[in-house]
């Protein structure tokens, strides 16, 4: 998580890739002030449903790559609050097919990659 510390001081990043980094839910909490963030990659990190409270605060988020994580149906339900979200990658998570089907019904324009 120390790799995430200090990101807040960057000049308003709109895209952040933390692919295959040892980032946990605590590290994601360091991103909560990046209100203009549009693209976030957390693929193959150690995040869980615990990071969703921070992620839903990133109201401008358009693309979220959270594949290869411990995200479950409960966490996905929280992420539905991201009204600007255009695409989400859920491959390799613990999200069930039923939860994805429900999400497709509620958010038909959302691109969902499995």
Secondary structure by P-SEA (a helix, b strand, c coil): ccccccccccccccccccccccccaaaaaaacccccccbbbbccccccccaaaaaaacccccccccccccccaaaaaaacccccccbbbbccccccaaaaaaaaaacccccccc
